[in-house]
Amino acid sequence: METTVAIEWVLACYADDVPANGGACVKLRDEQIAVYNFTRRGEWYATQNLCPHKQQMVLSRGMIGSTGENCEPKVACPFHKNTFSLLSGQCLTNEEYSIKTFPVKVSDGRVYIGFAD
């Protein structure tokens, strides 16, 4: 039996608000969310902005890149360099940490973040 999860798409910002190959922070539903415009890959990602290592709201300012054979997209915390998968949220440098990820879609120059009902 398949479970279907309804997604509510919430307008986060305009695509022009997020730097190419960088991130920006938006506040939605009382949560800071980091939105990443991974221009080199032609992809968008979103995660919580809170780095779980030192409880700092900094991930939107982290460096994005790819790692491994599969070129998994990642973000590195700008302070302590823990890196997190932008797909799964798993920490790639310290297995005790993980972050939330959110679906993203871009339409007509607007960036939407998906929230599960």
Secondary structure as UniProt FT lines:
FT   STRAND          7..14
FT   HELIX           15..17
FT   TURN            20..21
FT   STRAND          22..28
FT   TURN            29..30
FT   STRAND          31..38
FT   TURN            39..42
FT   STRAND          43..48
FT   STRAND          50..51
FT   TURN            52..55
FT   STRAND          56..57
FT   HELIX           59..61
FT   STRAND          63..67
FT   TURN            68..71
FT   STRAND          72..76
FT   TURN            78..80
FT   STRAND          83..85
FT   TURN            86..88
FT   STRAND          90..91
FT   TURN            95..96
FT   STRAND          101..102
FT   STRAND          104..107
FT   TURN            108..109
FT   STRAND          110..116
//
